[in-house]
Amino acid sequence: MSSYSGYIIASPASRDFTSKDFEQREPEVTNGPTLRYLDSAYGIRRWDEYSLSSPVSLADESEGARERYVYQIFIVRGFAKMIILANRRKIVDYAVNQIFDRRIFPNLRKVSVFVDRMIEHCRQPESEFLVTSLHGRFAGPTTTLRSISLYGDDVTQSPLYVEHHQTFNFHSGGLGRRLFEGLPRVKTYEDGEIVRIASDGFVNLNLSTRTRAQELIDVINFVIVNRWIEDWVPLGKGEILWPT
């Protein structure tokens, strides 16, 4: 599987974006970046693939190794909201700062997620999703412990979490689909976790199949419908972020 990172972002104005709204087919300035729409991806409506051409290196290439650097970007469009993904967070940041901020007004903003509310809900056995990883900072007075990371099939049911979670401020959590009686169990951590979501709207996931792409949409819909986001984020009809 390939690892992708990015953000949930939104426009503060109600707007239904098209794939062309994000394109920058010609450089705005000499040797500036371009972003070209390629095709829909994974056979999912509103999941679009783009090619970003940059004059600067945004990955591990040596600076000056070539005149232009080309990177893949996915934009998953919803009503006034989207998920932007690339192999590196730096690629997404560059596209937002150098292209979107100059084309789209009002500017797109990262969608903060109330991770603590998400975790509390997913602790419940009736929740559709459960927590597969947690990352947080120690909230106590000592400096001998600063942070903690937990991984597992259902980390909020572990004795460590149950006994000590109140002493940590968790800033990101991974979600996987809860498997109910009669359904097959997943065997590995990679199969179990769909996406990791941070309080600043950052997302990270392994992505290679249509099933993974669809499950990402399902999880983000889950977050939006439960309103674990700030009030300024516009909603579509029925509070569904993307058609599924």
N, C-alpha and C positions, 0 to 999 in steps of 0.2 A: 504494500500500500504506500501511497505518497502522502506526505504530511503537508497540510495546507493551513495557513493562518490568515487572519483578517479581522474584520469588525462587523458588527451589526451597526448600521448607520441609518439616519433618517433625515428628511427635510421637515423643518418645523411647520411648513405650509402643506396643506392637503394637496397632493399631486400624484397622478398615476404616470410614472416614468415609462418611456419606451427605450428600446435598446439603442436608438440613435442619440438619445439625450446625453450619453456618456462619451460618444465618439469625438476624437480630435484627429481627423484624418490628415490634416496638414499642420505642420508646426506653427504655433502662434508667433514665435520668434525664431530667428535663425538658429538652426541646430537644436530646436526645442523638442520636447517629447511628442509622440503621437500615440493614439489609442484607437485601434481598428476592430470593429465587430467582425468575428469570424463565422460563428454559427451557434445554434442552440446546442446545449450539451446534455448528455445522459437521457435524451428523449423526454426531458421535463420542460414544460412550458414555463417561460420566464427565467430559465437558467441559461445564461448567455456566456459564451467564451469570447475573450478579446485578446489581442496581441498588443502589448505595450512596448514601444520602441523608445529607448532612453539614451541620451548622450553620455550618461554616467553609469558606472557599475553599481548594481543594487544587490549583487550576490557575492560570490567568492572570486570573481574574475579579477585579474590584476588591472588596476586603473590604467587606461591608455592602451590596453591590449587590442582594442578594436574601436572603430569610429562609433558604432551603435551597438546597444545591448537590447536583446529582445526577450520579453518575459510573458508568460501566460497569466491571464487574470480571469477569474470567474466573477460575474455579477448576477446575483439571484434577486430578481425584482419583485417587490410587493408594493402595496399601496403606500406611497410616501416613504417606504422603508426598503432596505436592501441588505444583503450580506455580500461583502466583497472579500474574495479569497485569492491568495497567491502562495507560492512556495515559501516566501519570506514576508514577514510583516512589513519590512522596509519597502518592499515593492508596492504594497497597498498604500502605505503612508505617502509615498512619492506620487502615486496616481491621484490621490485625494488632494494633496497640496498643490501639485503642479498642473493638474488638468481640471478636476471637478470643481475646485474652489474658484476657478477662473471662468467656468462655464455655467454653473448652476447657482441660482440665487432664489431665496436665501441659501447660504452655504449648508451643505450636509454636516450633520453633527453625529458623533458617536453616541450610541444609545446606552446609557448606564443601566445595569441590571442589578436588582436587589437580590444578591446572591443568598443572603441569610434567609429571606422568605422562601426562595426556591428550595433551599436545603430543608427547611422545616416542613414544607409540604411533601417533599419527596421521601421524607422519613416514614410517612404513613403508608401502611400496607395496601391501601386502595389507590395510591398514586400510580399513574401509568408508567412513570419513569422512576428510577432509583439513582442514588448517588454512588458513583464508581471511583471518584477521587476527590480529594479536598486539599486546598493549600491555604494556609492562614498564618497570621502573626500572633505571637504570644502576647496576651493582654495583661500579664502580671508584672510586678515590680522588678523582678530579677532580670539580669542580662545574660545569665548562664544559658538560657533558652530563648531563641528569638523567633523561630518559625517552625512549622510542622507541615508535612505532606503525608497524606494517607491514600492508599490504593487498595481496592478490593472489589468483591462482587456486590457488596452493599455496605459501605463503610459506616453509615450512620447507625447500623445495628451492632457494630463492634463494641466491646466493653470499653476500649480506649476512648472512643468518641462519646459514648453514653456518660462516662464518668468525668470527662475533662473538656468537653466541647465549649463550655461556658467560659473557659479561660483563653479562648482563641478568637480572633477576628478573621473569619474566612473570607478571602477575596476572590476565590475562583473554585469552581466545582465541575466535575465531569458527570454527565448523565448517560445512563444506559436504559434500555427498555426492560421493565419489570416482566419477568416470565412467570405466568400463573400456572396453576396445576394443569397438567395435561399437555403443556407445551415443552418442546425440547430445551434443555439448558445449554447455554453457550459454554465453551471450554476454556477460552483464554481471555485475558484482560483486553486485548486488542479487539476481539469480537464483541465484548460486552460494552465498552464505552463508545458512545456515538460522537460526542463532542464535549470539549471543555470550554466553559463560559466564565469570563471574568467580570468583575464589577464595572469595568470601564467599557464593556461591550466587546472586548477581545474574544475571539473564538479560535480554537485549534482542533483539528481532527485529521484522521487518516481517511483518505478518499480515493477510491478507484472504481467503484461500481455504481450503477443506478440506484441500488438498494441503499447504499451509504448516503448518496445525495438526497434521496427521498427522506431518509430518516433524519437528516440534518434539518430539513424543512419542518418535519413533524415536531422536533424538539423546540425549534424557535417559535413555531406556532403555539406550542404549549406555554412557553414563557410569555408571549404576547397576550394570549387569551387570559392568563392568570394575572395580568397587569403587574408583573415584576419589573416594570420599566417606569420611567418618569412620565408625568402627566402631559408633558409637551408633545409627546410622540403621537402623531395622528393615527387613527384606526380606520380600517376599511369596513365594508359591510360585514356584519356579524362578527367583528373583531378577529377575522381570520387574515393572517399576514399574506400567505401565498395560497393560491388554489392548489389542491393536491389531488 
